[in-house]
Amino acid sequence: MNNNPSLQTDNEDRAAPEEAFQWAWGAMSAHHWEQAARRWATLRVVYSDHAPVWIQAGVSLRHLGRYDQAATLLREARHRFPDRPGGWIDGAEVELERSDHEEADRLLHEARIRFRDEPPVWLRSADLAWARGDVDTALRYNQHARDSFPDKPGGYVQYAEFAMAGGDWEAAGERWTRVRERFPALPMGYRRAAEAEERLGRHRAARRLRLAEEYGMDWLSELEDTEREVTAPVMPPRRRDWRSFVDLVWTKARLNLKSEANRNHLRYMWWVIDPLLYMLVFYIVFGMLMQRGGEGYVAYLLTGLVPFQWFAKTIQHTSNSIIQGKGLMHQVRISPLFFPLVGIVQNTGKQLLVFLMLGLFLVFYGLPPTLHWVAILPVVLLQLLLMVVVSCAVAMLAPFVRDIINLVPTGIQFTMFVSGIFYTLDRIPEQWRSLFFLNPVANILHQYRLILVENQWPDWSSMWWVTLGCLLALAVIVLLYRRLESIFPRVVIE
């Protein structure tokens, strides 16, 4: 019975082959071989003039161990589609699995004559020769695949796998290095190389390779370059570990920024366009449509929006970071602090351009730099400290209380409206101002405005209390991360 309503026996109404074949390929992708075989059999009634319904049906039956049926279908495929190598290659796979090496050799010999420009023909020939114990012939076929198809990974991967199969772990490591150099995006080049390093007892190298699988070849190369520059006697072990951790956070954040920019046509321009559009929306709503503020309101609005946007995007970006890093935590031992810190550094890198744009705007708006602008640095550092505290706290709670992630956008919006971004300080009753400044975000935004808009020094005493509170909170958070480090890998998968 046909379970796919989109299939029609009428040639004019039937679905396009590519669309119909997805029905069976989906079952193959899920390794549901029995289901795939039945679906290819159904498709064969309607699309008998297409090679996949014969060849892929044979592949499915081979996985089920029904070799005679698979061989029959693949024999028919060779007869019907002499220009498709699958009939020979997959036919040889069937014969190889039922140990008929002579027939497999015959099919591959014929395939090498018919399809000299098909890499799978040479790779399967090498596999057959290796299975028979003919190592020299296997390496010769493999060499041909690497020489003739240098832009295809199959030959290089097979060459490394031969070393793995032979237990030559040193050679395997060297060959996997070649795979990574040629095909840095291929996960197998890192994963299998890590296995070879484990066999050699080089566990540290294996951990690095697993990290590199997650973060790319650039990270691995830069880490090796960094370590070559740092000699062993320079620092005690604990200091070296701390420095490596900082280097890892910095490198990962930088690579994330590069990857993010490469996904867009305008690349790095979006780091400026996005916040400008964000600020333009609020200016139109509050400054023009609602006629809020008065003279100088635009500068007042933007000096609050720009720092707050940095805060908001950082918290939102990092809130789910530990849960998203569960794959890496199960491969290598790494502090969960790594994940929110990468997000903080990444967003800070983008924010530098936005602050530069804000400074240029203030100059053209009639607020040129004064000596007070040097106080921006401690205010920025204080905001960075506050973001580290809040980001790490939310990221730490998220694996234990998943619903907190849904509350983050609401919390950010609430903070935006109680931090004085859209209204001036004189609109707050005097008796409520001390309570207003208990909000550290409102306090920090007030310091920005004192410096940039009012040309005054910040309120150092209030900044000191915020700094002290952040440092105490940070000490507690670091302690909790250390206590929970061994628990996070288990909690994130629950």
ROMARSE-631255 format. One line per 10 residues: number of its first residue (from 1); for each residue z, x negated, y of C-alpha. Coordinates in Angstrom, 1 decimal. Example, Ala and Ser with C-alpha at 12.3 -4.5 7.8 and 13.67 -1.06 7.14 Angstrom:
1) 7.8,-12.3,-4.5 ~ 7.1,-13.7,-1.1;
This chain:
1) 0.0,0.0,0.0 ~ -0.9,-1.3,3.5 ~ 2.3,-1.7,5.5 ~ 0.4,-2.9,8.6 ~ -0.9,0.1,10.6 ~ -3.1,-2.1,12.8 ~ -5.4,-3.0,9.8 ~ -8.5,-0.7,9.5 ~ -11.1,-0.8,6.7 ~ -13.8,0.3,9.2;
11) -15.4,-2.9,10.4 ~ -15.8,-1.5,13.9 ~ -12.2,-0.5,14.3 ~ -10.4,-3.4,12.4 ~ -8.2,-5.8,14.4 ~ -9.5,-9.2,15.4 ~ -9.0,-11.7,12.6 ~ -6.7,-13.9,14.7 ~ -4.5,-11.0,15.5 ~ -4.4,-9.7,11.9;
21) -3.7,-13.1,10.4 ~ -0.5,-13.4,12.5 ~ 0.9,-10.7,10.2 ~ 0.7,-13.1,7.2 ~ 1.3,-16.3,9.1 ~ 4.6,-14.9,10.4 ~ 5.8,-14.5,6.8 ~ 4.7,-18.1,6.1 ~ 6.6,-19.4,9.1 ~ 9.7,-17.7,7.8;
31) 9.1,-19.2,4.3 ~ 8.9,-15.7,2.9 ~ 6.2,-16.8,0.4 ~ 6.2,-13.6,-1.8 ~ 5.7,-11.5,1.3 ~ 3.0,-13.8,2.6 ~ 1.1,-13.8,-0.7 ~ 1.1,-9.9,-0.6 ~ -0.1,-9.8,3.0 ~ -2.9,-12.3,2.4;
41) -4.0,-10.2,-0.6 ~ -4.1,-7.1,1.7 ~ -6.0,-9.0,4.3 ~ -8.5,-10.3,1.7 ~ -9.8,-6.8,1.2 ~ -10.8,-6.5,4.9 ~ -11.5,-10.1,5.9 ~ -13.0,-11.6,2.7 ~ -15.5,-13.5,4.8 ~ -12.7,-15.6,6.5;
51) -11.4,-18.8,5.0 ~ -7.7,-18.3,5.7 ~ -7.3,-15.3,3.5 ~ -8.2,-17.5,0.5 ~ -6.8,-20.8,1.5 ~ -3.5,-19.7,2.9 ~ -3.0,-17.3,0.0 ~ -3.4,-20.3,-2.3 ~ -0.8,-22.2,-0.3 ~ 1.7,-19.2,-0.5;
61) 1.2,-19.0,-4.3 ~ 1.7,-22.7,-4.7 ~ 5.1,-22.4,-3.0 ~ 5.9,-19.7,-5.5 ~ 5.0,-22.0,-8.4 ~ 2.1,-19.7,-9.4 ~ -0.3,-22.6,-9.7 ~ -3.0,-21.0,-11.8 ~ -3.5,-18.1,-9.3 ~ -3.4,-20.6,-6.4;
71) -6.0,-22.8,-8.1 ~ -8.3,-19.8,-8.7 ~ -8.2,-18.8,-5.0 ~ -8.7,-22.3,-3.8 ~ -11.6,-22.8,-6.1 ~ -13.2,-19.6,-4.7 ~ -12.5,-20.9,-1.2 ~ -14.4,-24.1,-2.0 ~ -17.3,-22.0,-3.2 ~ -17.4,-19.6,-0.3;
81) -16.5,-22.1,2.5 ~ -17.9,-25.5,1.7 ~ -17.5,-26.6,5.3 ~ -13.7,-26.1,5.3 ~ -11.6,-29.0,4.0 ~ -8.6,-26.8,3.1 ~ -10.1,-25.7,-0.2 ~ -10.1,-29.3,-1.4 ~ -6.9,-30.6,0.3 ~ -4.7,-27.7,-0.7;
91) -6.4,-27.6,-4.1 ~ -5.4,-31.2,-4.6 ~ -1.8,-30.3,-3.6 ~ -1.8,-27.6,-6.3 ~ -3.0,-30.1,-9.0 ~ -0.6,-32.7,-7.8 ~ 2.4,-30.3,-8.2 ~ 1.4,-29.4,-11.7 ~ 0.9,-33.1,-12.5 ~ -2.8,-33.0,-13.0;
101) -3.4,-36.3,-11.1 ~ -7.0,-36.7,-12.4 ~ -8.1,-33.3,-11.0 ~ -6.3,-34.0,-7.7 ~ -8.0,-37.4,-7.5 ~ -11.4,-35.8,-8.1 ~ -10.9,-33.2,-5.4 ~ -9.7,-35.7,-2.9 ~ -12.5,-38.1,-3.7 ~ -15.0,-35.3,-3.0;
111) -13.1,-34.4,0.2 ~ -13.3,-38.0,1.4 ~ -17.1,-37.8,1.0 ~ -17.5,-34.4,2.6 ~ -14.9,-34.7,5.4 ~ -14.5,-38.3,6.5 ~ -13.3,-37.2,9.9 ~ -10.4,-35.1,8.8 ~ -7.1,-36.9,8.9 ~ -5.4,-34.7,6.3;
121) -7.9,-35.8,3.7 ~ -6.8,-39.4,4.0 ~ -3.1,-38.6,4.2 ~ -3.2,-36.5,1.1 ~ -5.2,-39.2,-0.7 ~ -2.4,-41.7,0.3 ~ 0.2,-39.2,-1.0 ~ -1.5,-38.9,-4.3 ~ -1.9,-42.6,-4.7 ~ 1.8,-43.1,-3.9;
131) 2.8,-40.4,-6.4 ~ 0.9,-42.2,-9.1 ~ 2.6,-45.5,-8.2 ~ -0.6,-47.1,-6.8 ~ 1.1,-48.5,-3.6 ~ -1.8,-50.7,-2.6 ~ -4.3,-47.8,-2.6 ~ -1.8,-45.6,-0.8 ~ -1.4,-48.1,2.0 ~ -5.2,-48.6,2.2;
141) -5.8,-44.9,2.7 ~ -2.9,-44.8,5.2 ~ -4.3,-47.8,7.1 ~ -7.6,-45.9,7.4 ~ -5.8,-42.9,8.8 ~ -4.0,-45.0,11.4 ~ -7.1,-46.9,12.4 ~ -9.5,-44.0,12.5 ~ -7.1,-41.5,14.2 ~ -4.8,-43.5,16.4;
151) -4.0,-40.5,18.6 ~ -2.7,-38.5,15.6 ~ 0.9,-39.0,14.5 ~ 0.3,-38.2,10.8 ~ -0.7,-41.7,9.7 ~ 2.2,-43.4,11.5 ~ 4.8,-40.9,10.2 ~ 3.5,-41.3,6.7 ~ 3.6,-45.2,7.0 ~ 7.3,-44.9,8.0;
161) 8.1,-42.4,5.2 ~ 6.6,-44.8,2.6 ~ 9.1,-47.4,3.8 ~ 11.9,-44.8,3.5 ~ 10.8,-43.8,0.1 ~ 10.8,-47.4,-1.0 ~ 14.3,-48.0,0.4 ~ 13.1,-50.7,2.8 ~ 15.3,-49.5,5.7 ~ 14.5,-52.5,8.0;
171) 10.8,-51.9,7.7 ~ 11.4,-48.1,8.1 ~ 13.3,-48.7,11.4 ~ 10.5,-50.9,12.7 ~ 7.8,-48.3,11.8 ~ 9.8,-45.4,13.3 ~ 10.0,-47.5,16.5 ~ 6.2,-47.6,16.5 ~ 6.1,-43.8,16.0 ~ 8.4,-43.3,19.0;
181) 6.4,-45.6,21.2 ~ 3.2,-43.8,20.5 ~ 4.5,-40.3,20.2 ~ 7.8,-40.1,22.2 ~ 7.9,-36.3,22.0 ~ 8.0,-36.2,18.2 ~ 11.6,-35.4,17.1 ~ 11.0,-36.9,13.6 ~ 10.7,-40.4,15.2 ~ 14.3,-40.2,16.3;
191) 15.9,-38.2,13.5 ~ 14.5,-40.2,10.6 ~ 15.0,-43.5,12.3 ~ 18.7,-42.5,12.7 ~ 18.9,-41.9,9.0 ~ 17.5,-45.4,8.4 ~ 20.0,-46.9,10.7 ~ 22.8,-45.1,8.9 ~ 21.6,-46.6,5.6 ~ 21.9,-50.0,7.2;
201) 25.4,-49.3,8.4 ~ 24.4,-49.3,12.1 ~ 26.2,-46.1,13.1 ~ 26.1,-46.8,16.8 ~ 22.4,-47.2,16.8 ~ 22.0,-44.0,14.8 ~ 24.1,-42.1,17.3 ~ 21.9,-43.4,20.2 ~ 18.8,-42.2,18.4 ~ 20.2,-38.8,17.9;
211) 21.0,-38.7,21.6 ~ 17.5,-39.8,22.4 ~ 16.1,-37.0,20.3 ~ 17.9,-34.6,22.7 ~ 17.1,-36.5,25.9 ~ 13.9,-38.4,25.3 ~ 12.6,-41.9,25.0 ~ 13.1,-42.7,28.7 ~ 16.9,-42.3,28.2 ~ 17.0,-44.6,25.2;
221) 14.9,-47.3,27.0 ~ 17.0,-47.2,30.1 ~ 20.3,-47.3,28.1 ~ 19.0,-50.4,26.3 ~ 18.0,-52.0,29.5 ~ 21.4,-51.3,31.1 ~ 23.3,-52.7,28.1 ~ 21.2,-55.9,28.2 ~ 22.3,-56.4,31.8 ~ 26.0,-56.0,31.0;
231) 27.5,-58.9,29.1 ~ 30.4,-58.3,26.8 ~ 33.1,-60.4,28.6 ~ 32.6,-58.7,32.0 ~ 34.9,-55.7,31.4 ~ 37.5,-54.5,28.9 ~ 36.4,-52.0,26.2 ~ 37.8,-49.0,28.0 ~ 36.0,-49.8,31.2 ~ 32.7,-50.3,29.3;
241) 33.1,-46.9,27.7 ~ 33.7,-45.2,31.1 ~ 30.7,-47.0,32.6 ~ 28.4,-46.0,29.7 ~ 29.5,-42.4,30.1 ~ 28.7,-42.4,33.9 ~ 25.4,-44.0,33.2 ~ 24.6,-41.3,30.6 ~ 25.5,-38.5,33.0 ~ 23.4,-40.1,35.8;
251) 20.4,-40.8,33.5 ~ 20.4,-37.3,32.0 ~ 20.6,-35.6,35.4 ~ 17.8,-37.7,36.7 ~ 15.6,-36.9,33.7 ~ 16.4,-33.2,34.1 ~ 15.3,-33.4,37.7 ~ 12.1,-35.1,36.8 ~ 11.4,-32.5,34.0 ~ 12.2,-29.6,36.3;
261) 9.8,-30.9,39.0 ~ 7.0,-31.5,36.5 ~ 7.1,-27.8,35.4 ~ 5.8,-26.7,38.8 ~ 2.6,-27.3,40.6 ~ 4.4,-28.0,43.9 ~ 6.8,-30.3,42.0 ~ 9.6,-31.6,44.3 ~ 8.5,-29.3,47.2 ~ 10.3,-26.4,45.5;
271) 13.6,-28.1,46.1 ~ 13.0,-27.5,49.8 ~ 11.0,-24.2,49.7 ~ 13.5,-22.3,47.5 ~ 16.6,-22.8,49.8 ~ 14.4,-22.2,52.9 ~ 13.2,-18.9,51.6 ~ 16.8,-18.0,50.6 ~ 18.0,-18.8,54.2 ~ 15.1,-16.9,55.7;
281) 16.0,-13.7,53.9 ~ 19.6,-13.8,55.1 ~ 18.5,-14.6,58.7 ~ 16.0,-11.7,58.8 ~ 18.6,-9.3,57.4 ~ 21.7,-10.3,59.4 ~ 20.2,-12.1,62.4 ~ 17.2,-9.8,63.2 ~ 17.5,-6.4,61.5 ~ 21.3,-6.0,61.8;
291) 21.5,-7.9,65.1 ~ 24.6,-9.7,64.1 ~ 26.1,-12.6,66.1 ~ 24.7,-13.8,69.4 ~ 23.6,-17.0,71.0 ~ 23.7,-19.8,68.4 ~ 24.1,-17.4,65.5 ~ 21.2,-18.9,63.6 ~ 22.8,-22.4,63.5 ~ 26.2,-20.8,62.6;
301) 24.6,-18.9,59.7 ~ 22.6,-21.8,58.3 ~ 25.5,-24.3,58.4 ~ 27.4,-21.9,56.2 ~ 24.6,-20.8,53.9 ~ 23.3,-24.3,53.0 ~ 26.6,-25.7,51.7 ~ 27.5,-22.4,50.0 ~ 24.1,-22.3,48.2 ~ 24.9,-25.7,46.8;
311) 28.3,-24.4,45.6 ~ 26.8,-21.2,44.1 ~ 23.9,-22.8,42.3 ~ 26.1,-25.5,40.8 ~ 28.7,-23.1,39.4 ~ 26.0,-20.8,38.0 ~ 24.1,-23.7,36.5 ~ 27.2,-25.3,34.8 ~ 29.1,-22.2,33.6 ~ 27.3,-22.0,30.3;
321) 26.6,-25.8,29.9 ~ 29.1,-26.5,27.1 ~ 27.8,-23.6,25.0 ~ 24.2,-24.8,25.6 ~ 25.2,-28.3,24.5 ~ 26.5,-27.3,21.1 ~ 23.5,-28.9,19.3 ~ 24.3,-32.3,20.7 ~ 28.1,-32.0,20.1 ~ 27.3,-31.5,16.4;
331) 25.2,-34.6,16.2 ~ 27.2,-37.1,18.1 ~ 30.8,-37.4,19.4 ~ 30.6,-36.9,23.2 ~ 33.1,-35.6,25.7 ~ 32.4,-31.9,26.6 ~ 32.9,-33.0,30.3 ~ 29.4,-34.5,30.0 ~ 27.7,-31.1,30.2 ~ 29.1,-29.7,33.4;
341) 29.0,-33.1,35.1 ~ 25.2,-33.4,34.4 ~ 24.7,-30.0,36.1 ~ 26.7,-31.0,39.1 ~ 24.9,-34.3,39.6 ~ 21.5,-32.6,39.1 ~ 22.2,-29.9,41.8 ~ 23.6,-32.5,44.1 ~ 20.4,-34.5,43.9 ~ 18.4,-31.5,45.0;
351) 20.9,-30.7,47.8 ~ 20.4,-34.0,49.6 ~ 17.0,-32.9,50.7 ~ 18.3,-29.5,51.9 ~ 21.0,-31.2,54.0 ~ 18.3,-33.4,55.5 ~ 16.2,-30.3,56.4 ~ 19.3,-28.6,57.9 ~ 20.0,-31.7,60.1 ~ 16.4,-31.7,61.3;
361) 16.6,-28.0,62.1 ~ 19.8,-28.5,64.2 ~ 18.1,-31.3,66.2 ~ 15.2,-29.0,67.1 ~ 17.5,-26.1,67.7 ~ 19.3,-28.1,70.4 ~ 22.3,-29.5,68.5 ~ 21.5,-33.2,68.3 ~ 23.7,-35.6,66.3 ~ 27.0,-36.7,67.8;
371) 29.7,-39.2,66.7 ~ 31.4,-36.3,64.9 ~ 28.6,-36.2,62.4 ~ 30.0,-39.2,60.6 ~ 32.8,-36.9,59.4 ~ 30.2,-35.0,57.3 ~ 30.6,-37.5,54.5 ~ 34.3,-36.7,53.7 ~ 33.6,-33.0,53.9 ~ 30.7,-33.3,51.5;
381) 32.9,-35.4,49.1 ~ 35.6,-32.7,49.4 ~ 33.1,-30.0,48.5 ~ 31.8,-32.1,45.6 ~ 35.4,-32.5,44.3 ~ 35.9,-28.7,44.6 ~ 32.7,-28.0,42.6 ~ 33.8,-30.5,39.9 ~ 37.1,-28.6,39.5 ~ 35.6,-25.1,39.5;
391) 32.5,-26.0,37.4 ~ 34.5,-27.8,34.7 ~ 37.1,-25.1,34.6 ~ 34.6,-22.3,34.1 ~ 32.6,-24.3,31.6 ~ 35.8,-25.0,29.7 ~ 36.8,-21.3,29.5 ~ 33.3,-20.0,28.6 ~ 33.3,-21.0,24.9 ~ 36.7,-19.2,24.4;
401) 36.0,-16.2,26.6 ~ 32.2,-15.6,26.6 ~ 32.5,-12.6,28.9 ~ 33.4,-14.9,31.8 ~ 29.8,-16.0,32.0 ~ 28.8,-12.4,33.0 ~ 31.5,-12.4,35.7 ~ 30.3,-15.6,37.3 ~ 27.5,-14.0,39.5 ~ 29.9,-11.3,40.7;
411) 32.6,-14.0,41.5 ~ 30.1,-16.0,43.5 ~ 29.0,-13.0,45.4 ~ 32.6,-12.1,46.2 ~ 33.3,-15.6,47.3 ~ 30.2,-15.5,49.6 ~ 31.5,-12.4,51.4 ~ 35.1,-13.7,51.8 ~ 34.1,-17.2,53.1 ~ 32.9,-16.2,56.5;
421) 29.3,-17.0,56.1 ~ 28.0,-14.0,58.0 ~ 30.7,-13.5,60.5 ~ 32.6,-15.7,63.0 ~ 36.2,-16.6,62.9 ~ 37.1,-14.5,65.9 ~ 36.3,-11.4,63.9 ~ 39.3,-12.1,61.6 ~ 42.6,-10.8,62.9 ~ 45.0,-13.5,63.8;
431) 47.6,-12.5,61.2 ~ 45.0,-12.8,58.4 ~ 43.5,-16.2,59.3 ~ 46.1,-18.3,57.4 ~ 45.3,-16.2,54.3 ~ 41.6,-16.6,55.0 ~ 41.8,-20.4,55.0 ~ 43.6,-20.4,51.6 ~ 40.1,-19.9,50.3 ~ 39.0,-23.5,49.9;
441) 35.3,-22.5,50.2 ~ 36.0,-20.9,53.6 ~ 38.0,-23.9,54.6 ~ 35.2,-26.3,53.8 ~ 32.5,-24.2,55.5 ~ 34.7,-24.1,58.6 ~ 34.8,-27.9,58.6 ~ 31.0,-28.1,58.5 ~ 30.8,-25.8,61.5 ~ 33.3,-27.7,63.5;
451) 31.3,-30.8,63.1 ~ 27.7,-29.5,63.3 ~ 27.9,-26.6,65.7 ~ 31.0,-27.1,67.8 ~ 30.8,-31.0,68.0 ~ 34.4,-31.4,67.0 ~ 36.3,-33.4,64.4 ~ 37.2,-31.5,61.3 ~ 40.7,-30.2,60.7 ~ 42.0,-33.2,58.7;
461) 45.3,-31.6,57.8 ~ 43.8,-28.5,56.2 ~ 41.3,-30.8,54.4 ~ 44.1,-32.8,53.1 ~ 45.8,-29.8,51.5 ~ 42.5,-28.7,49.8 ~ 42.0,-32.3,48.5 ~ 45.5,-32.4,47.1 ~ 45.1,-29.1,45.4 ~ 41.8,-30.1,43.9;
471) 43.1,-33.5,42.6 ~ 46.1,-31.8,40.9 ~ 43.8,-29.2,39.4 ~ 41.4,-31.9,38.2 ~ 44.2,-33.8,36.5 ~ 45.1,-30.7,34.5 ~ 41.5,-30.0,33.6 ~ 40.9,-33.5,32.4 ~ 44.0,-33.3,30.3 ~ 42.9,-30.0,28.8;
481) 39.4,-31.4,28.0 ~ 41.0,-34.3,26.1 ~ 43.2,-31.9,24.2 ~ 40.4,-29.5,23.3 ~ 37.6,-32.1,22.7 ~ 37.9,-31.8,18.9 ~ 38.0,-28.0,19.1 ~ 34.9,-27.3,21.2 ~ 32.3,-28.1,18.5 ~ 33.8,-25.4,16.3;
491) 34.3,-22.8,19.0 ~ 30.8,-23.0,20.5 ~ 29.2,-21.8,17.2 ~ 31.6,-18.9,16.6;
